[in-house]
Amino acid sequence: MTETLGIDLDINPFEAVVVEEEDGTRHFDLSTFPRVEHLLIGKPVDVVADSVKMLCGICPISHHLAGMRALDQIYGATHLPETALDVRLLLHYASVLDLAAGRLLFTNREVAVAAKKVARDACAAIGMTGHFPSVAVPGGVTQAATEWDLEPLHRLVGKLKEVLNTSPAHVSSGYVGTNVALVSRNGELNPLGDIVGVIRDGSFSSFPVTDWTARVVESRPGSVSPFPLLDGQSYRVGPRARAAFSCVDGDTIAELYDAAVAMVELAAKPSLYGDDLRADVSETPVSQTGTGIVDSPRGILVHHYEIDENGILTGAQILTPTAQNDPWLTQMLTDAHTEEEMERAIRIADPCVPCVSAPPGKMTIKVKED
């Protein structure tokens, strides 16, 4: 005889829970986002790097790319062919369009729908037809792009340019701390760069991604709210952080426009359709550590893997933009005086939760005491 269990629970996807502590500090509740690294220990690193793309239904592409970039290091792929780099970049920019479009469904549905279609078309052109990608492999990609209809992409660029020209600049959050983003060796923003750029007090510095774990330390190791510190100081990542590296605005329309323009440029490159798909890689690991970093739509995403001589995972760190921006969001929530200001703070920090897709003014703010 079977037993039927019923769960009587109302779930509001637009609800944001803010925890207020005795000293008045408010922080966004991340308790529903448990750390999963301990569940990966003991598994082959190849299996881990492929399975992590399913950690987040919102950002599967970013987790896929970060995991594979970690494997690039582990298997000794130091220089990827141009075709492989271009295909990975196209996949990344498609994810930017897809994610940013979700935030526009209630304010500019026409642009949102168009961006979603362009993202799907681009993904299909490089072999991703489902929700979870299998495009990148250690040292490269599985296939080059096939030609696809670019007219919707060109129309989207034109529409976004019109909107940008008539939109006011975003309102500053008043942030005066450290901004972190991935860059190329020349200091220009690069979502798949090998250099971590840092702007602090108006000064630029940088370090290689391989030094990440030596420079960035969780002040609350293993916590869902780890409060990571770069050289002992908090920092932020994401569109607003990237805006500090250029004259480009950090709002959603600007993100979409930059990504769409980058896709147009990639589509015009013969290398996107080339034959050199993969660098020579070792059949066995050549390094027992790999740090894969992607400057995802929401900001820097880190996958750090440590393995034994048999390629079995012995240690891991998955550091999301949501976790890295938690100190910034905590400060904004603490400074907020009304629910409207709390909603604005949450939208600015953009944690990876459904509530940020709520219509303007419709986010349900629930404040509870710790």
C-alpha positions as CSV (number, residue, x, y, z in Angstrom):
1,M,0.0,0.0,0.0
2,T,1.4,3.4,-1.0
3,E,1.3,6.5,1.1
4,T,0.7,9.9,-0.3
5,L,2.3,12.9,1.3
6,G,1.0,16.3,0.8
7,I,3.0,19.5,1.4
8,D,0.9,22.5,2.3
9,L,3.3,25.3,1.7
10,D,3.0,28.6,-0.1
11,I,6.1,29.6,-2.0
12,N,6.4,33.1,-3.1
13,P,9.1,33.4,-5.8
14,F,9.2,37.2,-5.3
15,E,9.8,37.0,-1.6
16,A,13.1,38.4,-0.2
17,V,13.9,37.6,3.4
18,V,16.1,40.1,5.2
19,V,17.5,39.2,8.6
20,E,17.9,42.0,11.2
21,E,20.4,41.4,14.0
22,E,20.3,43.0,17.4
23,D,22.8,45.7,16.5
24,G,20.7,46.8,13.6
25,T,22.7,45.1,10.9
26,R,20.6,43.6,8.1
27,H,21.6,40.9,5.7
28,F,20.0,39.0,2.9
29,D,19.0,35.5,4.0
30,L,21.2,33.0,2.2
31,S,20.3,30.0,4.4
32,T,18.4,28.3,1.5
33,F,21.7,28.2,-0.5
34,P,23.8,25.5,1.2
35,R,27.4,24.9,0.2
36,V,27.8,21.7,-1.8
37,E,31.6,21.3,-2.0
38,H,31.6,18.5,0.6
39,L,29.2,16.5,-1.6
40,L,31.8,16.5,-4.4
41,I,34.7,15.2,-2.5
42,G,35.8,11.7,-3.5
43,K,34.5,12.0,-7.0
44,P,36.6,12.0,-10.2
45,V,37.4,15.6,-11.1
46,D,36.1,15.1,-14.7
47,V,32.7,14.1,-13.3
48,V,32.6,17.0,-10.9
49,A,33.5,19.6,-13.6
50,D,30.7,18.2,-15.8
51,S,28.1,17.9,-13.0
52,V,28.5,21.4,-11.5
53,K,26.7,22.9,-14.5
54,M,23.5,21.6,-12.8
55,L,24.2,23.4,-9.5
56,C,22.2,26.4,-10.6
57,G,19.3,26.3,-13.0
58,I,19.7,30.1,-13.5
59,C,23.4,30.1,-14.4
60,P,24.3,26.7,-15.9
61,I,26.5,28.1,-18.6
62,S,28.7,30.0,-16.2
63,H,29.2,27.0,-13.9
64,H,30.0,24.9,-17.0
65,L,32.7,27.3,-18.2
66,A,34.2,27.8,-14.8
67,G,34.4,24.0,-14.2
68,M,36.0,23.4,-17.6
69,R,38.5,26.3,-17.1
70,A,39.6,24.6,-13.9
71,L,40.2,21.4,-15.9
72,D,42.2,23.4,-18.5
73,Q,44.7,24.0,-15.8
74,I,44.6,20.5,-14.4
75,Y,45.2,18.9,-17.8
76,G,47.8,21.4,-18.9
77,A,46.0,23.4,-21.5
78,T,47.8,26.7,-21.2
79,H,46.9,28.2,-24.6
80,L,43.5,27.4,-26.2
81,P,43.0,27.7,-30.0
82,E,41.3,30.9,-31.2
83,T,38.2,28.9,-32.3
84,A,37.8,27.4,-28.9
85,L,38.1,30.8,-27.2
86,D,35.6,32.3,-29.6
87,V,33.0,29.6,-29.1
88,R,33.3,29.8,-25.3
89,L,33.0,33.6,-25.5
90,L,29.8,33.3,-27.7
91,L,28.4,30.9,-25.1
92,H,29.1,33.3,-22.3
93,Y,27.6,36.3,-24.1
94,A,24.5,34.3,-24.9
95,S,24.1,33.6,-21.2
96,V,24.4,37.4,-20.5
97,L,21.5,38.0,-22.9
98,D,19.4,35.3,-21.4
99,L,19.9,36.3,-17.8
100,A,19.6,40.1,-18.4
101,A,16.4,39.5,-20.4
102,G,14.8,37.9,-17.4
103,R,15.0,41.2,-15.5
104,L,13.3,43.1,-18.3
105,L,10.2,40.9,-18.8
106,F,8.0,43.4,-16.9
107,T,9.6,46.6,-18.0
108,N,10.5,46.0,-21.7
109,R,9.0,42.8,-22.8
110,E,9.8,43.4,-26.5
111,V,13.6,43.6,-25.8
112,A,13.4,40.7,-23.3
113,V,11.8,38.3,-25.8
114,A,14.1,39.4,-28.6
115,A,17.2,38.9,-26.4
116,K,16.0,35.4,-25.3
117,K,15.6,34.4,-29.0
118,V,19.0,35.7,-30.0
119,A,20.6,33.8,-27.0
120,R,18.8,30.5,-28.0
121,D,19.9,30.9,-31.6
122,A,23.5,31.5,-30.7
123,C,23.6,28.5,-28.3
124,A,22.1,26.3,-31.0
125,A,24.8,27.3,-33.4
126,I,27.5,25.9,-31.1
127,G,25.6,22.8,-30.2
128,M,23.7,23.7,-27.1
129,T,20.0,22.9,-27.7
130,G,19.0,22.1,-24.1
131,H,19.2,24.0,-20.8
132,F,22.5,22.5,-19.6
133,P,25.5,22.9,-21.9
134,S,28.1,20.4,-23.0
135,V,30.0,22.8,-25.2
136,A,33.4,23.1,-23.5
137,V,35.9,20.3,-22.9
138,P,39.3,20.4,-21.3
139,G,41.5,22.4,-23.7
140,G,38.7,23.5,-26.0
141,V,35.2,22.9,-27.3
142,T,33.2,20.1,-28.9
143,Q,32.4,22.0,-32.1
144,A,32.8,25.2,-33.9
145,A,29.9,27.5,-34.7
146,T,27.7,26.9,-37.7
147,E,26.3,29.8,-39.5
148,W,23.0,31.1,-38.3
149,D,20.5,33.9,-39.0
150,L,22.1,37.1,-37.7
151,E,19.3,39.4,-38.6
152,P,17.5,39.1,-35.2
153,L,20.9,39.9,-33.5
154,H,21.4,43.0,-35.6
155,R,17.8,44.2,-34.9
156,L,18.4,43.7,-31.2
157,V,21.6,45.8,-31.3
158,G,19.7,48.6,-33.0
159,K,16.8,48.4,-30.5
160,L,19.1,48.4,-27.5
161,K,21.0,51.4,-28.9
162,E,17.7,53.3,-29.1
163,V,16.8,52.4,-25.6
164,L,20.2,53.4,-24.3
165,N,20.0,56.8,-25.9
166,T,16.8,57.6,-24.1
167,S,17.5,56.0,-20.8
168,P,18.8,57.8,-17.7
169,A,22.1,56.7,-16.2
170,H,21.7,54.4,-13.3
171,V,21.7,55.8,-9.8
172,S,24.9,55.2,-7.9
173,S,24.7,53.0,-4.8
174,G,27.3,55.2,-3.1
175,Y,29.9,52.4,-3.0
176,V,33.4,53.5,-2.4
177,G,35.1,50.1,-1.9
178,T,37.1,47.7,-4.0
179,N,35.9,46.5,-7.5
180,V,37.0,43.2,-9.0
181,A,36.7,41.9,-12.5
182,L,38.4,39.7,-15.0
183,V,40.6,41.5,-17.5
184,S,43.1,40.8,-20.3
185,R,46.8,41.5,-20.0
186,N,46.2,45.0,-21.3
187,G,43.7,45.7,-18.5
188,E,40.6,45.6,-20.7
189,L,37.5,43.7,-19.4
190,N,37.5,40.1,-20.5
191,P,34.9,37.6,-19.1
192,L,37.3,34.7,-19.8
193,G,40.5,36.5,-19.0
194,D,43.5,35.1,-17.1
195,I,44.0,38.2,-15.0
196,V,42.0,39.4,-12.0
197,G,41.8,43.2,-12.1
198,V,41.3,45.2,-9.0
199,I,40.4,48.9,-8.6
200,R,40.8,50.2,-5.1
201,D,40.8,53.9,-4.2
202,G,41.0,54.8,-7.9
203,S,44.2,52.7,-8.4
204,F,44.4,49.6,-10.7
205,S,46.3,46.5,-9.8
206,S,46.1,42.9,-11.0
207,F,47.1,39.3,-10.3
208,P,46.9,36.0,-12.2
209,V,43.8,33.9,-11.6
210,T,46.1,31.1,-10.4
211,D,46.8,33.3,-7.3
212,W,43.1,33.6,-6.4
213,T,43.1,31.2,-3.4
214,A,46.2,32.9,-2.0
215,R,44.7,36.4,-2.3
216,V,41.1,35.8,-1.5
217,V,40.2,34.1,1.8
218,E,36.8,33.3,3.3
219,S,36.5,35.0,6.7
220,R,33.7,32.5,7.5
221,P,35.1,29.3,5.9
222,G,32.4,27.0,4.6
223,S,29.5,29.3,5.5
224,V,26.7,30.0,3.1
225,S,27.7,33.6,3.8
226,P,31.5,33.3,3.7
227,F,32.3,37.1,3.5
228,P,35.4,36.6,1.4
229,L,38.2,39.1,1.7
230,L,40.7,40.2,-0.9
231,D,44.0,41.0,0.9
232,G,41.9,41.5,4.0
233,Q,39.3,43.8,2.5
234,S,35.8,43.2,1.2
235,Y,35.0,43.8,-2.4
236,R,32.3,43.6,-5.0
237,V,31.9,41.9,-8.4
238,G,29.4,42.1,-11.2
239,P,28.1,44.8,-13.6
240,R,28.5,47.7,-11.2
241,A,32.1,46.5,-10.4
242,R,32.9,46.1,-14.1
243,A,31.6,49.6,-14.8
244,A,34.5,50.9,-12.7
245,F,36.9,49.5,-15.3
246,S,35.3,51.4,-18.2
247,C,33.0,54.3,-19.1
248,V,30.1,51.9,-19.7
249,D,27.1,52.1,-17.5
250,G,26.4,49.0,-15.3
251,D,22.7,48.7,-15.8
252,T,20.8,45.9,-17.6
253,I,20.3,47.6,-20.9
254,A,24.0,48.4,-21.1
255,E,24.9,44.8,-20.3
256,L,22.6,43.6,-23.0
257,Y,24.0,46.1,-25.5
258,D,27.6,45.2,-24.8
259,A,26.9,41.5,-25.0
260,A,25.0,41.8,-28.3
261,V,27.7,43.9,-29.9
262,A,30.3,41.4,-28.8
263,M,28.3,38.6,-30.4
264,V,28.1,40.6,-33.7
265,E,31.9,41.0,-33.6
266,L,32.4,37.3,-32.9
267,A,30.0,36.2,-35.6
268,A,32.1,38.2,-38.1
269,K,35.3,36.3,-37.2
270,P,36.3,33.4,-39.5
271,S,37.9,31.7,-36.5
272,L,34.5,31.2,-34.9
273,Y,33.8,28.6,-37.6
274,G,37.3,27.1,-37.7
275,D,38.6,23.6,-37.4
276,D,41.1,24.0,-34.5
277,L,38.9,23.1,-31.6
278,R,41.2,21.8,-28.9
279,A,44.7,22.3,-27.5
280,D,46.9,19.3,-26.9
281,V,46.1,18.1,-23.4
282,S,47.5,15.4,-21.2
283,E,45.5,12.2,-20.8
284,T,46.3,12.4,-17.1
285,P,46.4,15.4,-14.7
286,V,49.6,17.4,-14.8
287,S,48.5,19.6,-11.9
288,Q,46.8,18.8,-8.7
289,T,45.0,22.1,-8.5
290,G,42.9,24.1,-10.9
291,T,41.2,27.4,-10.5
292,G,38.5,28.2,-13.1
293,I,37.2,31.7,-13.0
294,V,34.5,33.3,-15.2
295,D,33.3,36.8,-15.0
296,S,29.7,35.6,-15.3
297,P,26.7,37.9,-15.9
298,R,26.4,38.4,-12.1
299,G,30.1,38.7,-11.6
300,I,33.1,36.6,-10.9
301,L,32.4,32.9,-10.3
302,V,35.2,30.7,-9.0
303,H,35.6,26.9,-9.2
304,H,38.7,25.7,-7.4
305,Y,39.5,22.0,-7.4
306,E,42.2,20.0,-5.6
307,I,42.9,16.4,-6.6
308,D,45.1,13.4,-5.7
309,E,47.4,11.6,-8.0
310,N,44.4,9.6,-9.3
311,G,42.3,12.6,-10.3
312,I,40.0,12.2,-7.4
313,L,38.7,15.5,-5.8
314,T,40.1,16.1,-2.4
315,G,39.2,19.7,-1.9
316,A,37.0,22.3,-3.6
317,Q,35.7,25.8,-3.4
318,I,32.8,27.2,-5.3
319,L,32.5,30.9,-4.8
320,T,29.5,32.6,-6.4
321,P,28.9,36.3,-7.1
322,T,26.0,36.2,-4.7
323,A,28.4,35.2,-1.9
324,Q,31.1,37.7,-2.8
325,N,28.6,40.6,-3.0
326,D,27.0,39.7,0.4
327,P,29.1,42.2,2.4
328,W,28.1,45.0,-0.1
329,L,24.4,44.0,0.0
330,T,24.6,43.8,3.8
331,Q,25.8,47.4,4.0
332,M,23.1,48.6,1.6
333,L,20.4,46.8,3.5
334,T,21.7,48.2,6.8
335,D,21.7,51.7,5.4
336,A,18.1,51.4,4.0
337,H,15.3,53.2,5.7
338,T,12.3,51.7,3.9
339,E,11.2,48.5,2.1
340,E,11.5,50.4,-1.2
341,E,15.2,51.1,-0.4
342,M,15.7,47.5,0.6
343,E,14.2,46.3,-2.7
344,R,16.4,48.7,-4.6
345,A,19.5,47.4,-2.8
346,I,18.6,43.8,-3.6
347,R,18.1,44.6,-7.3
348,I,21.5,46.5,-7.4
349,A,23.4,43.6,-5.8
350,D,21.4,41.2,-7.9
351,P,21.7,37.9,-5.9
352,C,21.0,34.7,-7.8
353,V,17.4,34.3,-6.6
354,P,14.0,34.5,-8.3
355,C,12.9,37.6,-6.4
356,V,15.1,39.9,-8.5
357,S,12.8,39.2,-11.5
358,A,9.8,40.5,-9.7
359,P,8.0,43.5,-11.4
360,P,9.2,46.8,-10.1
361,G,7.8,47.5,-6.6
362,K,6.4,44.0,-6.3
363,M,9.2,42.3,-4.5
364,T,7.9,41.1,-1.1
365,I,10.3,42.1,1.6
366,K,10.1,40.0,4.7
367,V,12.2,41.3,7.6
368,K,12.8,38.9,10.5
369,E,14.8,39.3,13.6
370,D,17.8,37.0,14.1
